[in-house]
Amino acid sequence: MLKKHLTNECGLSLVEVLAASVLLMIVLISFFSFFISSKNIVVESKKTVTATYSAQSEMEAVYKQVQNTTNITSTMQGLGYTASCSQGQSVKFLKKLSSQQHSFVMTKITPTQGQSNNLVNILISIYDSNKVTITDPCASISNTPTSEMEKIVKEGGSI
């Protein structure tokens, strides 16, 4: 009887084929969603690395100029910063990076409180212009920057 049952195969029923197809689709969709999320993570990581490199480059340029200056505003304009804003003792500057990177730099320079009058705190923030648009450095920004870098520098003059 068992031998007769095994040799009498008529094929798969429609229900079995549909069940197998549904299971196969569930597995494929989970793999595809994994690849899509991986791609998004790679794109965001690339933006973060690029922004960090830009922040480092800006910090080096600003650091070099601030050490040898007595007029920070004209020095920052010489570095390509177009707008500035004074808030208390702090001065903020805004600069658009190259159009390929779709980002801009906000630099905030604040004198430090302490023993030396020649120390200033420089905070450079890189923002993605696809996520936030700013033309006024005095405006408050609610978005988190893509990258930030901060350093205390001995200044050649005063703010």
C-alpha positions as CSV (number, residue, x, y, z in Angstrom):
1,M,0.0,0.0,0.0
2,L,2.8,2.4,0.8
3,K,4.6,1.6,-2.4
4,K,1.4,2.3,-4.4
5,H,1.0,5.7,-2.6
6,L,4.5,6.8,-3.4
7,T,4.4,5.9,-7.0
8,N,1.1,7.6,-7.6
9,E,2.2,11.3,-7.7
10,C,-0.1,13.6,-9.5
11,G,1.9,16.8,-8.9
12,L,1.4,19.7,-6.5
13,S,-1.9,21.2,-5.7
14,L,-2.7,24.9,-6.2
15,V,-2.7,25.5,-2.4
16,E,0.8,24.0,-2.0
17,V,2.1,26.2,-4.9
18,L,0.6,29.3,-3.4
19,A,1.9,28.5,0.1
20,A,5.4,28.0,-1.3
21,S,5.2,31.3,-3.3
22,V,4.1,33.2,-0.3
23,L,7.0,31.9,1.8
24,L,9.5,32.6,-1.0
25,M,8.2,36.2,-1.3
26,I,8.5,36.8,2.4
27,V,12.1,35.6,2.4
28,L,12.9,37.7,-0.7
29,I,11.3,40.9,0.6
30,S,13.3,40.6,3.9
31,F,16.6,40.2,1.9
32,F,15.7,43.2,-0.4
33,S,14.8,45.4,2.6
34,F,18.2,44.5,4.2
35,F,20.0,45.6,1.0
36,I,18.1,48.8,0.7
37,S,18.7,49.8,4.3
38,S,22.4,48.9,3.9
39,K,22.6,51.2,0.9
40,N,21.0,54.1,2.9
41,I,23.5,53.5,5.8
42,V,26.4,53.7,3.3
43,V,25.1,56.9,1.8
44,E,24.7,58.6,5.2
45,S,28.1,57.4,6.3
46,K,29.7,58.9,3.2
47,K,27.9,62.2,4.0
48,T,29.2,62.2,7.5
49,V,32.8,61.4,6.5
50,T,32.7,64.1,3.9
51,A,31.3,66.6,6.4
52,T,33.9,65.7,9.0
53,Y,36.7,66.2,6.4
54,S,35.2,69.6,5.5
55,A,35.0,70.6,9.2
56,Q,38.6,69.6,9.7
57,S,39.7,71.5,6.6
58,E,37.8,74.6,7.8
59,M,39.2,74.3,11.3
60,E,42.8,74.2,10.0
61,A,42.2,77.3,7.8
62,V,40.5,79.2,10.6
63,Y,43.0,78.1,13.2
64,K,45.9,79.3,11.0
65,Q,44.3,82.7,10.3
66,V,43.0,83.4,13.8
67,Q,46.5,82.9,15.3
68,N,47.9,85.7,13.2
69,T,45.1,88.3,13.2
70,T,43.8,91.2,15.2
71,N,40.6,91.6,13.1
72,I,38.6,88.3,13.0
73,T,35.8,89.6,10.9
74,S,38.0,90.7,7.9
75,T,40.0,87.5,8.3
76,M,36.8,85.3,8.1
77,Q,35.6,87.3,5.0
78,G,39.0,86.6,3.4
79,L,38.3,82.9,4.0
80,G,35.0,83.1,2.0
81,Y,32.5,83.6,4.9
82,T,29.8,85.9,3.6
83,A,27.6,86.7,6.6
84,S,28.4,87.5,10.2
85,C,26.4,88.1,13.4
86,S,27.4,89.2,16.9
87,Q,25.5,87.6,19.8
88,G,26.9,88.8,23.1
89,Q,30.7,88.1,23.0
90,S,30.3,85.5,20.3
91,V,30.6,86.1,16.6
92,K,29.0,83.7,14.1
93,F,30.0,83.4,10.5
94,L,28.3,81.6,7.6
95,K,29.9,80.1,4.5
96,K,28.4,78.0,1.6
97,L,30.6,75.1,0.6
98,S,30.9,74.0,-3.0
99,S,27.6,73.3,-4.7
100,Q,28.5,69.6,-5.1
101,Q,28.5,69.0,-1.4
102,H,25.2,70.7,-0.7
103,S,26.4,71.9,2.7
104,F,27.3,75.1,4.5
105,V,29.6,76.0,7.4
106,M,28.6,77.8,10.6
107,T,31.6,79.0,12.6
108,K,31.1,80.5,16.1
109,I,34.0,82.2,17.8
110,T,33.7,83.0,21.5
111,P,36.4,84.4,23.8
112,T,37.1,82.0,26.7
113,Q,36.4,82.9,30.3
114,G,39.6,82.5,32.3
115,Q,43.1,83.6,32.9
116,S,44.2,84.5,29.4
117,N,42.4,87.1,27.3
118,N,43.9,85.8,24.1
119,L,42.1,82.4,24.0
120,V,39.1,82.0,21.8
121,N,36.8,79.0,21.4
122,I,36.1,78.0,17.7
123,L,33.1,75.8,17.0
124,I,32.7,74.8,13.3
125,S,29.4,73.1,12.4
126,I,28.7,71.6,9.0
127,Y,25.0,71.5,7.9
128,D,23.3,69.7,5.0
129,S,21.5,72.3,2.9
130,N,19.1,69.6,1.7
131,K,17.8,69.3,5.3
132,V,18.0,72.9,6.5
133,T,18.3,76.3,4.7
134,I,20.0,79.2,6.5
135,T,21.0,82.6,5.1
136,D,21.3,84.4,8.5
137,P,23.9,83.2,11.0
138,C,21.9,84.8,13.8
139,A,18.9,82.5,13.1
140,S,18.6,79.5,15.4
141,I,19.0,76.1,13.8
142,S,16.8,73.3,15.0
143,N,18.5,70.5,13.0
144,T,21.6,68.7,14.2
145,P,24.7,69.4,12.2
146,T,26.2,66.6,10.1
147,S,29.6,67.2,11.7
148,E,31.1,69.5,14.4
149,M,34.6,70.3,15.5
150,E,35.7,72.5,18.4
151,K,39.0,73.9,19.4
152,I,40.5,76.6,21.7
153,V,43.0,78.8,19.9
154,K,45.4,81.5,21.1
155,E,44.4,84.6,19.1
156,G,46.7,87.2,17.7
157,G,44.4,90.1,18.8
158,S,40.9,90.4,20.2
159,I,37.4,89.8,18.9
